[in-house]
Amino acid sequence: MPPPPAGPLARLRADAAAALFRRAVTRLPLRVELPNGMVLGAHADTDPLPRMIIRDPAAFFARLGGQGLIGFGESYTAGDWTAPDPAAVLTVLASAMTRLIPAPLQRFRSVLPRPPARSLGTEANARMNIEHHYDLSNELFQLFLDDTMTYSSALFGARDLAAGPVPWDHLADAQRAKIDRLLDAAGVGAGSRVLEIGTGWGELAVRAAARGATVHSVTLSARQLSLARLRVTAAGYADAVTIELCDYRDVQGSYDAIVSVEMIEAVGHAHWPTYFRCLDSVLAPGGRVALQAITMPHDRMLATRNTHTWIQKYIFPGGFLPSPEAIATTAARHTSLRVREEFGFGAHYAETLRLWRERFDARGPEVGSLGFDARFRRIWQFYLAYSEAGFRSGYLDVRQIVLDRLDGEARS
């Protein structure tokens, strides 16, 4: 981690951050413990609340004052603060996200860092952005994903969620259920010509081919491509599935169904019109598009679309979450596609992420043996906990969204 900012201006910002932080946590169901024995938080001395332990207040407030939420994440990686259950701490903070900063100060968001040009989702940058995350190591992802190698939200049965924490051995079936629901929504069956944008490690392509479909799957991750081809061949569907290294902007052909799971998040808001025009241009008459997308509230999307975030800096460069309204409006404004169905299941993603996070933590020594150091592991612990908190608090959602054309409507 870079050292905390120094100098008179940095000290002023750190003091302001400390005052804002203390003011915010005083009203939150959180126990914030300082090295001098002071405890902050609403009812912190009486209730069994999530514990946030600040080990180095000076460094913590300096990072927070210098870079806002980026500094907050960096302070965790640096060990300025820790928690027995970081997801619980972050869930409390995410639940109060819109109230943490007083309204008069939110206007100063424009002075926060903006995403660097090198990370924006242009065709020249897209492959580099995908490689940054998905080409880390297939073996790394195998350590914490289930046997389906599916890196997106599962869809659990209602009884699973109602019964409390979902056990690990239910995850693979829940991933298959998620895929099957999306294929059903897209109308995939025998003889369907299917385009998949974002291959992952091949599970969706295999399940579509098992229905009798022919699948053209595109990815920008060379490592995913290699393993996905092996998995498709091992499943016996090499003749029905073609996987290639290809940007969505370069796809040609005509398809009865287009499916894409949690890929629109990598497109970037400036490129959403191009993305939907590409879908429209290759969708056959009578066809359907079925997307699975992580979404955020529209007002928060508008407020943060030009802000550089910790997730963008360390995990998904160029990434940005759409709102459901943005998806519907962009498609309607730039194409003949219209949203027909939406199904939200954000609580399922919270459980999926909890299972991944616990598995990742339990296999820490094996992560290290692959060459990923302690700093990397703390970054990923924070990433998984931060993401889980977004869904558990309701700040984020995940949706399956179906689009098609009006009868007789021409492509724009």
HELIX and SHEET records of a PDB file:
HELIX    1   1 PRO A    8  VAL A   25  1                                  18    
HELIX    2   2 PRO A   57  THR A   77  1                                  21    
HELIX    3   3 PRO A   86  SER A   95  1                                  10    
HELIX    4   4 MET A   97  ARG A   99  5                                   3    
HELIX    5   5 ALA A  103  GLN A  106  1                                   4    
HELIX    6   6 ARG A  107  VAL A  111  5                                   5    
HELIX    7   7 ALA A  117  SER A  119  5                                   3    
HELIX    8   8 GLU A  123  TYR A  134  1                                  12    
HELIX    9   9 ASN A  138  PHE A  144  1                                   7    
HELIX   10  10 ALA A  158  ALA A  162  1                                   5    
HELIX   11  11 TRP A  168  HIS A  170  5                                   3    
HELIX   12  12 LEU A  171  ALA A  186  1                                  16    
HELIX   13  13 GLU A  203  ALA A  210  1                                   8    
HELIX   14  14 ALA A  222  ALA A  234  1                                  13    
HELIX   15  15 TYR A  248  ASP A  250  5                                   3    
HELIX   16  16 ILE A  264  ALA A  266  5                                   3    
HELIX   17  17 HIS A  269  HIS A  271  5                                   3    
HELIX   18  18 TRP A  272  VAL A  282  1                                  11    
HELIX   19  19 HIS A  298  THR A  304  1                                   7    
HELIX   20  20 TRP A  310  TYR A  314  1                                   5    
HELIX   21  21 PRO A  324  HIS A  334  1                                  11    
HELIX   22  22 GLY A  346  ALA A  362  1                                  17    
HELIX   23  23 GLY A  364  SER A  369  1                                   6    
HELIX   24  24 ALA A  374  ARG A  392  1                                  19    
SHEET    1   A 4 VAL A  39  LEU A  40  0                                        
SHEET    2   A 4 ARG A  31  GLU A  33 -1                                        
SHEET    3   A 4 ARG A  51  ILE A  54  1                                        
SHEET    4   A 4 TRP A  81  THR A  82 -1                                        
SHEET    1   B 7 VAL A 241  LEU A 245  0                                        
SHEET    2   B 7 THR A 214  THR A 219  1                                        
SHEET    3   B 7 ARG A 193  ILE A 197  1                                        
SHEET    4   B 7 TYR A 255  VAL A 261  1                                        
SHEET    5   B 7 LEU A 283  THR A 295  1                                        
SHEET    6   B 7 ASP A 397  ARG A 405 -1                                        
SHEET    7   B 7 LEU A 337  GLY A 344 -1                                        
END                                                                             
